[in-house]
């Protein structure tokens, strides 16, 4: 009988200790979906959406972790009344990295009263695609030195005979 009271006492203390923690979970914030998949052009941007539920007033700070892409807006005001509020984010491509799929995280922190109150990281897969450019753009990307040599050779091929012709006319007029 004493063991039964002891077990019931421990369970009661445990439950009373856990229940306030469950209730306090509603005083934070949540963001969804759990994973974002975005495709962006190399020299452009693509929208993506997150849904925020907040029980505190503050400012949502958006950042990236282990991804070479920029996400805006970086700061979004948040209200304690926000429930499943849709926030549109623009993910900008990065022409300094190659086309392909990049994995990392989007970070979301809520700053309230000058301090970071909560933080959440979402898994993100960003695929950067390269759109076909004009023939000159493709030539410039792959063979910049060759293009400048060709342009220089064409300038010399036109400029030298033209210069010689102008010089000959000057000599004949004198």
Order of alpha helices (4+ residues) and beta strands (2+ residues): alpha-beta-beta-beta-beta-beta-beta-beta-beta-beta-alpha-alpha
